Amino acid sequence: MTVEEIVKADWIRKNRLMALGYSVSIPAAILYSVLNGEHPLKVWIYSVSYAVFLSLYFILHVRLK
């Protein structure tokens, strides 16, 4: 493996780890907000940000592969 391939593999692994963390924390925040009866705008903002994140992650993941 070249240095560039190692760096790319490390970058992909770190991105997956960040995506996993985000994919656990944002749905937990949405669930917490819904169960505690917080303002619907807060739930909407969390939901939209999560949808945008997932969309961009998968689009960029496919494009960079």
Backbone bond lengths (Angstrom), bond angles and torsions (degrees), N, CA, C in turn:
res aa  C-N    CA-C-N  psi(-1)  N-CA   C-N-CA  omega(-1)  CA-C   N-CA-C  phi
1 M - - - 1.454 - - 1.526 109.24 -
2 T 1.297 114.04 141.34 1.451 118.66 176.51 1.518 109.49 -84.99
3 V 1.298 115.11 168.90 1.462 120.45 179.20 1.528 110.13 -63.11
4 E 1.318 117.30 -39.27 1.465 120.97 179.32 1.524 111.51 -62.76
5 E 1.310 117.70 -40.49 1.466 121.27 178.41 1.526 111.16 -66.45
6 I 1.315 116.64 -37.99 1.465 120.29 178.34 1.520 110.25 -66.52
7 V 1.324 116.89 -43.47 1.462 121.13 179.24 1.523 110.58 -63.62
8 K 1.334 116.84 -41.95 1.463 120.67 179.36 1.527 110.99 -65.04
9 A 1.328 117.37 -42.27 1.467 120.97 178.84 1.523 110.43 -63.79
10 D 1.322 117.10 -40.22 1.463 121.08 178.04 1.520 110.49 -65.39
11 W 1.313 116.81 -41.65 1.468 122.42 179.20 1.529 110.73 -62.48
12 I 1.314 116.48 -42.68 1.472 120.93 179.20 1.527 110.39 -65.83
13 R 1.316 117.15 -41.60 1.460 121.03 179.23 1.528 111.27 -63.87
14 K 1.313 117.30 -41.30 1.460 121.10 178.26 1.532 111.16 -67.00
15 N 1.321 116.90 -39.12 1.467 119.92 177.53 1.522 111.30 -63.91
16 R 1.316 117.16 -39.78 1.466 120.11 177.83 1.527 111.18 -64.59
17 L 1.320 116.55 -39.58 1.455 120.53 178.23 1.529 111.06 -63.88
18 M 1.318 117.10 -43.44 1.466 121.06 177.59 1.532 110.55 -64.73
19 A 1.320 116.98 -40.44 1.461 120.43 178.88 1.527 110.78 -64.39
20 L 1.308 116.88 -38.62 1.462 120.37 177.96 1.527 110.71 -64.36
21 G 1.310 116.54 -45.03 1.461 120.14 178.39 1.517 112.25 -61.64
22 Y 1.315 116.29 -43.37 1.459 121.21 178.56 1.525 110.52 -67.18
23 S 1.318 116.98 -37.26 1.465 121.13 -178.99 1.524 112.58 -72.22
24 V 1.294 117.75 -15.35 1.465 121.06 174.49 1.522 110.20 -92.87
25 S 1.319 116.96 -43.28 1.460 120.08 -172.28 1.530 113.62 -74.86
26 I 1.304 119.12 -40.63 1.464 120.05 -177.47 1.535 111.81 -68.97
27 P 1.339 120.41 -47.12 1.476 117.68 174.62 1.533 112.82 -59.91
28 A 1.334 116.78 -33.76 1.468 119.31 176.48 1.529 110.27 -64.89
29 A 1.324 116.93 -40.13 1.464 120.60 177.92 1.527 110.89 -66.48
30 I 1.321 117.03 -38.55 1.468 120.67 177.68 1.529 109.54 -64.00
31 L 1.307 116.88 -47.69 1.462 121.20 179.45 1.524 111.15 -61.44
32 Y 1.305 117.30 -43.76 1.463 121.64 178.43 1.529 110.84 -60.82
33 S 1.328 116.42 -43.75 1.464 120.43 -179.78 1.523 111.74 -64.84
34 V 1.311 116.88 -40.57 1.467 120.62 179.81 1.516 110.72 -67.27
35 L 1.329 116.67 -45.63 1.462 120.28 -177.65 1.532 112.90 -67.65
36 N 1.312 117.59 -29.58 1.460 120.75 179.62 1.522 112.81 -91.49
37 G 1.314 117.17 1.95 1.454 121.21 176.00 1.522 113.33 66.61
38 E 1.311 116.51 35.20 1.459 119.56 178.75 1.524 110.03 -72.67
39 H 1.303 115.04 170.52 1.460 121.22 -176.38 1.527 110.33 -55.98
40 P 1.338 117.75 134.38 1.465 120.76 -178.72 1.536 113.66 -59.37
41 L 1.322 117.24 -26.95 1.464 119.47 178.94 1.525 110.93 -63.61
42 K 1.320 116.79 -37.27 1.466 120.65 178.29 1.529 110.52 -63.79
43 V 1.315 116.54 -43.12 1.469 120.68 178.47 1.524 109.76 -64.42
44 W 1.318 116.76 -40.84 1.460 121.36 179.76 1.528 110.75 -63.79
45 I 1.322 116.70 -43.26 1.471 120.27 -179.91 1.522 110.46 -63.83
46 Y 1.335 117.45 -44.06 1.468 120.22 177.22 1.525 110.74 -60.43
47 S 1.318 116.38 -43.59 1.464 120.67 -177.74 1.519 111.87 -65.71
48 V 1.307 116.91 -44.13 1.472 120.38 -179.70 1.530 110.52 -66.46
49 S 1.320 117.04 -42.62 1.467 118.92 179.47 1.526 110.94 -63.51
50 Y 1.314 116.93 -37.04 1.464 120.43 178.21 1.531 110.84 -67.45
51 A 1.320 117.25 -41.69 1.466 121.03 178.28 1.528 111.23 -64.31
52 V 1.314 116.62 -41.52 1.470 120.34 178.33 1.525 109.98 -65.08
53 F 1.319 116.21 -43.69 1.460 120.04 178.33 1.525 111.22 -58.24
54 L 1.335 116.67 -50.67 1.468 119.53 -178.69 1.525 111.75 -61.26
55 S 1.318 116.43 -42.00 1.458 120.34 179.34 1.521 110.99 -60.98
56 L 1.318 116.68 -50.36 1.467 120.22 -179.10 1.525 111.86 -65.15
57 Y 1.316 116.54 -39.40 1.458 119.42 179.93 1.530 110.85 -60.35
58 F 1.328 116.84 -49.03 1.456 119.10 -177.54 1.525 112.38 -71.09
59 I 1.311 118.00 -36.38 1.465 120.15 177.15 1.524 110.33 -63.56
60 L 1.325 116.80 -48.36 1.469 120.10 -179.34 1.522 111.35 -69.34
61 H 1.309 117.58 -34.94 1.458 120.46 178.79 1.531 110.90 -62.92
62 V 1.309 116.52 -43.56 1.460 120.52 179.07 1.528 110.71 -69.31
63 R 1.324 115.59 -40.89 1.470 118.74 -177.92 1.515 112.72 -68.00
64 L 1.311 117.91 -37.61 1.451 120.41 -178.00 1.517 114.39 -81.37
65 K 1.319 117.32 -10.85 1.464 120.20 176.88 1.463 110.43 -80.53
